Amino acid sequence: MSITQTGTGANSTARPLQILRLDSSARYTDSVSRQLTDQMVARLLKDYPEAEVTTRDLAVGLPLPTEPMVDGILYAMQNPTPAMVAAKQLSDEMADELLAADVVVLGLPIYNWTIPSTFKSYVDHISRPGVTFEYVDGVSRGKLKAKSVYILYTSGGTSIGSHKDFASAYLKYLWQTLGIQHVEFIEASELLFNAVECIQNAEAQIAQLEIPTFS
Ligand SMILES: Cc1cc2nc3c(=O)[nH]c(=O)nc-3n(C[C@H](O)[C@H](O)[C@H](O)COP(=O)(O)O)c2cc1C
């Protein structure tokens, strides 16, 4: 289930900016990615006080890909079973949230040198031909209209671009394939060795971000 909140700005007739916040850390207490995701959303709300924030916590556990899920979301349903219908309903709900978003904020802790399975399960639900991307002359084209995704990348020591980083290239490719061209990483990836400075640097990066105009 996701939660939608409205910012505190004055009323306006223009459609408010839609922020989709995704968290994927298994931790709640002392989670650095959740802390930085809070700050990134606050940074966006500073420039866009009327924005609406939809929050989806992936750590509550999404179903893993099963045959009913794959049949339900990827293939036309002739005689859908209740399991197929339920899988499609959840996938549609999450895909609709993504398609409505103008900007995505993703909290992404590194687990065993790559993305956490909570987030991978999300990708398996929302990455759908004909829904979030399409093939045009054999080439895939993203259908998301969001302009930017901000990834709050946290790890004990797996820095972006290091030989242990099996996440950042995937994340960039994923979002660009779905249509979001501006993929920005905010990195706190030396948490085992230098947590205080590492978090301060990420916070400073968030504070100094040039937020583009989303129209
Ligand atoms: C299951 C698991 C696997 C992890 N694997 C790695 C890893 O491969 N490399 C690394 O630098 N940190 C690893 N860590 C540490 C986390 O990336 C780090 O604690 C990060 O802060 C987690 O984000 P969070 O504070 O939002 O939970 C792992 C943590 C967990 C729980």
The ligand as an SDF file (V2000), in Angstrom:
LIG
                    3D

 31 33  0  0  0  0  0  0  0  0999 V2000
   22.0090   -8.0760    3.7050 C   0  0  0  0  0  0  0  0  0  0  0  0
   23.0140   -6.9630    3.6560 C   0  0  0  0  0  0  0  0  0  0  0  0
   24.0390   -7.0100    2.7250 C   0  0  0  0  0  0  0  0  0  0  0  0
   24.9620   -5.9750    2.6510 C   0  0  0  0  0  0  0  0  0  0  0  0
   25.9270   -6.0160    1.6880 N   0  0  0  0  0  0  0  0  0  0  0  0
   26.7650   -4.9680    1.5440 C   0  0  0  0  0  0  0  0  0  0  0  0
   27.7350   -4.9440    0.4900 C   0  0  0  0  0  0  0  0  0  0  0  0
   27.8130   -5.8190   -0.3470 O   0  0  0  0  0  0  0  0  0  0  0  0
   28.5720   -3.8830    0.3930 N   0  0  0  0  0  0  0  0  0  0  0  0
   28.5140   -2.8500    1.2820 C   0  0  0  0  0  0  0  0  0  0  0  0
   29.2790   -1.9180    1.1650 O   0  0  0  0  0  0  0  0  0  0  0  0
   27.5860   -2.8300    2.2730 N   0  0  0  0  0  0  0  0  0  0  0  0
   26.7150   -3.8620    2.4330 C   0  0  0  0  0  0  0  0  0  0  0  0
   25.7730   -3.8410    3.4250 N   0  0  0  0  0  0  0  0  0  0  0  0
   25.6810   -2.6470    4.2990 C   0  0  0  0  0  0  0  0  0  0  0  0
   24.5760   -1.6740    3.8400 C   0  0  0  0  0  0  0  0  0  0  0  0
   24.7010   -1.3580    2.4820 O   0  0  0  0  0  0  0  0  0  0  0  0
   24.6520   -0.4110    4.6770 C   0  0  0  0  0  0  0  0  0  0  0  0
   24.4700   -0.7480    6.0250 O   0  0  0  0  0  0  0  0  0  0  0  0
   23.6040    0.6290    4.2760 C   0  0  0  0  0  0  0  0  0  0  0  0
   23.6690    1.6950    5.1690 O   0  0  0  0  0  0  0  0  0  0  0  0
   22.2230    0.0900    4.3290 C   0  0  0  0  0  0  0  0  0  0  0  0
   21.2870    1.1430    4.1470 O   0  0  0  0  0  0  0  0  0  0  0  0
   20.3000    1.5180    5.3240 P   0  0  0  0  0  0  0  0  0  0  0  0
   21.1380    2.1910    6.3840 O   0  0  0  0  0  0  0  0  0  0  0  0
   19.2930    2.4190    4.7280 O   0  0  0  0  0  0  0  0  0  0  0  0
   19.6840    0.2450    5.8430 O   0  0  0  0  0  0  0  0  0  0  0  0
   24.8570   -4.8800    3.5340 C   0  0  0  0  0  0  0  0  0  0  0  0
   23.8290   -4.8400    4.4840 C   0  0  0  0  0  0  0  0  0  0  0  0
   22.9120   -5.8680    4.5420 C   0  0  0  0  0  0  0  0  0  0  0  0
   21.7850   -5.7860    5.5530 C   0  0  0  0  0  0  0  0  0  0  0  0
  1  2  1  0
  2  3  1  0
  2 30  2  0
  3  4  2  0
  4  5  1  0
  4 28  1  0
  5  6  2  0
  6  7  1  0
  6 13  1  0
  7  8  2  0
  7  9  1  0
  9 10  1  0
 10 11  2  0
 10 12  1  0
 12 13  2  0
 13 14  1  0
 14 15  1  0
 14 28  1  0
 15 16  1  0
 16 17  1  0
 16 18  1  0
 18 19  1  0
 18 20  1  0
 20 21  1  0
 20 22  1  0
 22 23  1  0
 23 24  1  0
 24 25  2  0
 24 26  1  0
 24 27  1  0
 28 29  2  0
 29 30  1  0
 30 31  1  0
M  END
$$$$
